[in-house]
Amino acid sequence: MTSIPILCLPYAGAGATFYRGWPEPPAGISIEPLQPAGREERYHEDPYTNLAAAVDDLSQAVAAFARSGPYALFGHSFGALLALELARHAYANGVPGPVRLMVSGSAAPGVALGRDSAGLDDDAFVAQVEELAGYVHPALADPDLREVVLPVLRADVTLHESYRLADGPPLPVPITVFRGARDHLVTPEDCRGWADMTTADCATVEFPGGHMYLAEDPQPVLQAMAGLLAPRAVAERT
């Protein structure tokens, strides 16, 4: 059986290692983490200072997968917006789009986040991010690693908080919205606007846990992905 690659975008401040640590996925899919600039093996590169730079960079990896056959996009929190913009970029530039866009832990574009972290000092910034996410980034507990991670986290959070959806047509791609049932940061109401991003179907799947439910147990997420990308479902879109 040919596996459909799921190109995964991390949440703010995180890198591809988050997905590389996931268990072996079910048959039919493969997890292919995309690595943004400024972290892990791309540590020597500056983090993105604007969304266009992020999309231009990451779209090169998307195009490489698109040339090989069907693929899907997945992103969590800030990564969900990156995944959306990568799908829009593909269609705008004649690159085959994903067979499905899966967005996780993210309000729909246009829903105000209601926060501004740019002016906070480092301690207050970290405390706010961890309080909102309900998750402590492991590297932030180590003073040496914190110096490495904090600039990237700040850059990502700034992009997230300043994000504004540009004009453009809705995608001809089904969207699945993933969220933790106890997510205090992203409510079901916040997610409803994702339906406006597509001319195809849009559905929500909930998992036990809070905003970072997928860090607690990725196995149900993998099972859901495999079901959404079963051969019959993909054949209907290709």
N, C-alpha and C positions, 0 to 999 in steps of 0.2 A: 504494500500500500504506500502510495506517495504521501508524504507528510506536507501539510500546509504550514509554512512558516508564519508565526505570529511575531511581528516586530514590536518589541515592548519598550516603552518610554518610561523612565523612572520619575518618581516624585521629586520635589524641589530638594536640591542638595545631594541627592543620591546618584549612584552610577549603575552601570550594567551588572555589577556584582550582586545587587539585590535580586535580580532574576536568575543569575547564574547559580545561585544557591538553592533554587527550587528543585523539588524532586523530579524524577523522570516523568514527562507528560504521557498521557494516554496515546495509544496508537492513532495516527492520523494527523497529529499536529507536532510542531517543534517550536520551542521557545527561542527566539533570536533577539537578545537584548541589543538595543542601539546605545552606543556610548556617546553622550554629549561631551563637548569640550570642557577641559578644566578639571577633570577628575580621573582617578585611577591611571590607566595607561596613557591617558591624554592630559595628565596633570601639567605638563609643560606648556599647554595651550591656555590662553585666557578664556575665562567663562564668557558666555554670550552677554552682550550689553543691550541687544535689542532682539525682538522676536524674528525679524526678517533674517538676521544672521544665523539664528538657530535653525530655522526652516531650510535656508539655502544649504547649510552644512549637512544636516541630517537627511535631507532629501536625496543626497547622492547615494546613501546606503539603501534608501527605499527604492530608488530607480534600479539599482543592481539586482535586488530581489524581484522587482516587477518584471524584469526581462526574463526571469527563469520560470514564471508561472504565477498562479494565484497566491495571494498572501493576505494577511489580515493585520490590522493595527490595534494595539492596546496601549493605554497609558493610564497612570494613576495620578489623581490630583492635578498638579501642574502638568504632568506628563499627558493627561487626557487632552488638554488644550493643544499641546504639541502634536499629538496624534491627529487631532482634527485638522490642524493647519497643514500637516504633511499630506493628509488626504486631499485637502483643497488644492494644495500646490501641485500634486500629481495630476489632477484633472485639468487644472489651468495650463499645464505645460505638456499635455499630450502623453503623459506617462500612465500606463494602466493603473487604475485605482484599486484599493483593497476590496476584497469580497465582503468584508464586514469591518466596521469600526466599533471597537469596544472601549468605552470610556468608564473610568472607575473613580469613585470618590471625588467627583467634580460637579459643581453646579453648572448649569447650562450657560453658554456664553450670553452675556447681557445681564446676568444676575450679579448684583454688586456684592463684593466680598465684605465690605463694611469694615475694613481695617487698613492701616497704613503703618508699616513697620520700618520704613526707611530711616526715620530719625532716631530710632532707639539705639542705645549703646549695646555693646555685644551681649552682656548678661541679660538685659531686658529683652533683647531681640530673641535670643535662644529660648528664654523662658516663655515668651509669647508663642513662638512657633511650636514648642513642645506642648504647651497648654492647649492650643487650638487643635493640634493633630492628635493629642492623646497618645503620643509616641515619643520616646526618647531615642534620638539618633545615636547609635552606639559610639560613633567617633567623637561626638561632642562631650562625652564623659572623660576623654583622654586629652589633657592639655596640649600635648604635641599634635595630635591628630586634629584637634579643634582648630588650630591655626591653619591647617590645610583645608578643612571642610568649610569653615565659616565664610570665606569670600565667595565660594561657589553657592552656598546656601543663600547668602544675601542677594547675589545676582539673580538667582532663580526666583526668589520671593518677590524681588522688585519687578521682574518681568510678569509674574503671575498677577500681582496687585495692579499693575498698569495695563493689563491686557484689555484691548477693545476689539470686538469683532469687526473686521472690515467687510464692506459690502461684497456680495457675491452670491451666486445661485446656491440653493441647497444641493447636497450631494445625492447622487443616485445610488446610494449605498445604505443597506440596513445598519442601524445603530443599536447596540445593546448597552444599556447603562447598568453598571455594577455599583452597588453600595452596601456598606455594612448596615445592618438593621438598627444598630444603636449609634449610628454616626450623628453626633451632635453638631458637626460642622456643616454637613451637606444634607438637607432635608429632602423628603420625596418631592415637595413643592419646588425646591430649587432645581430638581432634575427634569421637570416637565418640559422645559423649553428645548431640550435636546431633540424633541420631535420636529422642531422647526428647522433643524439642520439637515433634514433628509426628505427626499420624495418617496423613499421606501418606508419599510416598517421601522418602528422604534419601540423597544420594550425594556423593562427594568427587571433586573434579577437581584435579589437581596441575599446576603450571606450573614451568618451570625458574626457579631463583633461590631467594633466601632469604626472610626475613620480609617485606621490601618489594619482592617480585618485580614487583608491578604498577607500581612507579615506574621499574623498569628497562626494561620493555617492556609497555605496556598492550594492544598489538594482539591477542595471543592471548586476553586476558581478554575483549575486545570480541567476538571471534569465538565464544568459548564462550557468552557471554551471548546472542548472536543465535541460536545453535543451541538454547539452552534455551527461548527465547521465540519460536520459530518458530510460525506461525499454527496448525498442527495441535496443538502442545503446549499452546498457550493455549486453544484451543477445547475441549480436554478438561477444562479447569479452570473454564470459564465457562458 
